[in-house]
Amino acid sequence: MEGAVFSTFSNIFLLFDFQNQPVDVQLVYKEAQKYGRIVGGKAYGSWSKNKMAAFALYNYGIELVEVPEAEFLPNKKGNDIRLAVDCIEQALRNNIVDTFFLVTGDADFTALVYKLKSYGKRVIALARTKSTSYELVSAVDKFIPYEDIVKNENLTDPVDRLAEEMEIFLKRSGKEFTRDNLSRFLISFNINPSKYGFQTMHELVDEVYERKVQKPERLKNIKQMVLRAVLYESLSEKTLPRFAEDNKIPIDDLKAAIDILVNDKVLLLSESGYEINRNKAFFATLLEKYPIVAEHLLEFVEKTYKAFVNGRVKALNQLLQSEFKISSSEFKTYVEAVKRSGCLKGLDESDYISYSTPAKIVCDLEMFKVSTFAYFVKRILSQTFVFKEEMAYIKELVFSNNEMLFEKTLDFLQQTGEVIEIGGVYFYSPV
């Protein structure tokens, strides 16, 4: 029934009959997302034989159901029965699910489809056309040939794809994206480096780390340099080679950074050269080296305040990232923001403290919050002036639109003289 209507508000439960229908998990998952929000899923297979698929499914939060197989005794009917039972259980118990997405072409599931529809559920099936029964195609609300999504697949570098999967996996596992963790997990999944064009696992790990960690960090720095050059000097396509040479930047990295800025509509190309488009993306780019999520920072400040006041920690380097559910880049930036807040003094009343200096907090919690958030406002204003109407971008990017905290912080910075306003334009004025 191809006329069925699916919307992005549909809540989808995704089921993979992987033994009968092995597929590219990433392709299928992205296809399913076109029809709504995926709220859960299960996959049935012998995962000891399909480690990479299991890895990808785990990354997407799909529950892995092990269906044991002997070498010459496939257990395909056991697979079908478990899928059908779990599907009916979801239909009866999980009221939020309105759409079932079945990755199978087996005729045995036709009765299941009609039962789901009798409960008011919509059903989509995806499978290889040659291995799909006519009965199943006729029963579902929509059938998607697997060949179609493979044919329309965008070409992705295999190493980039592996790097993306590893990033998701490490994040879900609560692990940092380090060379050691990469090597450990790639080995555990029996990844063969030669399939990615490398002779050793060490070479593959270095390349993945370069693409996901080192190059993005380089590009962040280069984007900042480009924006400064456009704001205060002049930069054009003709002057790029000279700019790269003067700043010791690989020309390919410089072009990659500019491509990102152009795609984000931060840079506009005019006859005279590049121009800044002072949009939200522009201010977000200025903050890239100082990652912040307002809710995370508020929690960080509150926990840090209690830790110092209660005497549990006596120096900033005693704060442990494991106690905060944040990335290492956020953690490092938040510690630096606290260090520069002006709210910590050495035990000898010194204003200048290092990370290891025994220190105490000399303000109340509210001032501690304001002073710490002020660090991020200053990071933006130290790079560019800000028009009054553009302060809305800062309020959103730094404060998640917390109006009261934003106003308190701006008032504090103006009272201390670190930020001045002239004719509706804000400037940074370091004290």
Residue pairs with C-beta under 8 A, 6 or more apart in sequence:
1 140
1 141
1 142
2 142
4 122
4 141
4 142
6 35
6 36
6 99
6 122
6 124
6 141
6 142
7 36
8 36
8 37
9 36
9 37
10 35
10 36
10 37
10 98
10 99
10 122
11 36
11 37
11 39
11 96
11 97
11 98
11 99
12 32
12 35
12 36
12 37
12 38
12 39
12 97
12 99
12 100
12 101
12 124
13 38
13 39
13 40
13 41
13 87
13 90
13 94
13 97
13 99
13 100
13 101
14 29
14 32
14 38
14 40
14 41
14 42
14 62
14 101
14 103
15 41
15 42
15 43
15 44
15 83
15 86
15 87
15 100
15 101
15 102
15 103
15 104
16 23
16 25
16 28
16 41
16 42
16 43
16 44
16 45
16 57
16 62
16 103
16 104
17 44
17 79
17 80
17 83
17 102
17 103
17 104
17 106
17 109
18 43
18 44
18 45
18 50
18 53
18 103
19 44
19 45
19 46
19 67
19 69
19 74
19 75
19 76
19 79
20 76
20 79
20 80
20 104
20 105
20 106
20 131
21 103
21 104
21 105
21 106
21 127
21 128
21 131
21 146
22 45
22 50
22 53
23 103
23 126
23 146
24 150
25 53
25 56
25 57
25 60
25 62
26 56
26 161
26 165
27 149
27 150
27 153
28 103
28 126
28 146
28 149
29 38
29 60
31 126
31 144
31 149
32 38
32 101
32 124
32 126
35 99
35 101
35 124
35 142
36 99
38 60
38 101
39 94
39 96
39 97
40 61
40 63
40 90
40 94
40 97
41 60
41 61
41 62
41 63
42 62
42 63
42 64
42 65
42 83
42 86
43 53
43 57
43 62
43 63
43 64
43 65
44 65
44 67
44 79
44 82
44 83
45 53
45 54
45 64
45 65
45 66
45 67
45 79
46 66
46 67
46 68
46 69
46 75
47 53
47 54
47 64
47 66
49 69
51 189
51 190
52 189
52 191
54 64
55 165
55 169
55 189
56 165
57 64
58 64
58 169
58 172
59 165
59 168
59 169
59 172
60 168
61 172
65 82
65 86
67 75
67 78
67 79
67 82
68 75
69 75
80 106
80 108
80 109
83 104
83 109
84 109
84 112
87 100
87 102
87 112
87 116
88 112
88 115
88 116
90 97
90 100
91 97
91 100
91 115
91 116
91 119
91 121
92 119
97 121
98 120
98 121
98 122
99 121
99 122
99 123
99 124
100 116
100 121
100 122
100 123
100 124
101 123
101 124
101 125
101 126
102 109
102 113
102 123
102 124
102 125
102 126
102 140
103 125
103 126
103 127
104 125
104 127
104 136
105 125
105 127
105 128
105 129
105 131
105 132
105 133
105 136
106 133
106 136
107 133
107 135
107 136
109 125
109 136
110 133
110 135
110 136
110 139
113 123
113 125
113 136
113 139
113 140
114 139
116 123
117 123
117 139
117 141
122 141
123 139
123 140
123 141
124 140
124 141
124 142
124 143
124 144
125 132
125 136
125 137
125 140
125 142
125 143
125 144
126 143
126 144
126 145
126 146
126 149
127 136
127 143
127 145
127 146
128 145
128 146
128 147
129 145
129 146
129 147
132 143
136 143
137 143
158 195
158 196
159 196
159 197
159 204
159 207
159 208
159 211
160 211
162 191
162 196
162 208
163 208
163 211
163 212
166 177
166 182
166 185
166 186
166 208
166 212
167 177
167 212
169 185
170 176
170 177
170 181
170 182
170 185
173 185
175 181
175 185
176 328
177 209
177 212
177 213
178 209
179 205
179 206
179 209
182 205
182 208
182 209
183 201
183 202
183 205
186 201
186 204
186 205
187 201
191 201
191 204
193 199
193 200
193 201
193 203
193 204
196 204
196 207
198 204
198 207
215 253
218 253
219 253
219 256
219 257
219 260
220 288
220 289
221 289
222 249
222 253
222 254
222 257
223 257
223 260
223 261
223 285
223 288
224 285
224 286
224 288
224 289
224 383
225 247
225 249
226 235
226 254
226 257
226 258
226 261
226 267
226 274
227 261
227 266
227 276
227 282
227 285
227 286
227 383
227 384
228 383
229 235
229 243
230 267
230 273
230 274
230 275
230 276
231 276
231 383
231 384
234 272
234 273
235 243
235 273
235 274
236 272
236 273
236 274
237 269
237 273
239 273
240 251
240 254
240 255
240 258
241 251
243 249
243 254
244 250
244 251
244 254
258 267
258 274
261 267
261 285
262 268
262 269
264 281
264 285
265 277
265 279
265 281
266 276
266 277
266 279
266 281
266 282
266 285
267 274
267 275
267 276
267 277
268 274
268 275
268 276
268 277
269 275
276 282
278 387
278 390
279 393
280 393
280 396
280 397
283 380
283 390
283 393
283 394
283 397
284 397
286 379
286 380
286 383
286 384
287 376
287 379
287 380
287 397
287 398
289 379
290 333
290 337
290 375
290 376
290 379
291 327
291 329
291 330
291 333
292 330
292 333
292 334
292 376
292 397
292 398
293 326
293 330
293 400
294 373
294 398
294 399
294 400
294 402
294 405
295 400
296 324
296 325
296 326
296 330
296 334
297 334
297 337
297 372
297 373
298 369
299 324
300 324
300 326
300 331
300 334
301 334
301 338
301 365
301 368
301 369
301 372
302 365
303 323
303 324
304 313
304 319
304 338
305 361
305 365
305 368
306 312
307 313
307 319
308 314
308 344
308 359
308 360
308 361
309 361
313 319
314 358
314 359
315 355
315 356
315 357
315 358
315 359
316 335
316 338
316 339
316 344
316 353
316 355
316 356
316 357
316 359
317 355
317 356
319 335
321 328
321 331
324 331
326 334
334 372
335 355
336 375
337 372
337 373
337 375
337 376
338 344
338 372
339 353
339 355
340 375
341 368
341 371
341 372
341 374
341 375
342 351
342 371
343 361
343 362
343 363
343 367
343 368
343 371
343 372
344 353
344 359
344 360
344 361
344 362
345 351
345 353
345 359
345 360
345 362
346 352
346 353
346 357
346 358
346 359
347 358
347 359
347 360
350 357
353 359
361 368
363 371
366 408
369 405
370 405
370 408
370 409
370 412
371 412
373 398
373 399
373 405
373 409
374 409
374 412
374 413
374 418
376 398
377 394
377 398
377 409
377 410
377 413
377 419
378 413
378 418
378 419
378 428
380 386
380 394
380 398
381 419
381 426
381 427
381 428
382 428
382 430
385 425
385 426
385 427
386 394
386 425
386 426
387 424
387 425
387 426
388 421
388 424
388 425
388 426
391 410
391 426
394 406
395 401
395 402
395 403
395 406
398 406
399 405
399 406
399 409
410 419
413 419
414 420
414 421
416 431
417 429
417 431
418 428
418 429
418 430
418 431
419 426
419 427
419 428
419 429
420 426
420 427
420 429
421 427
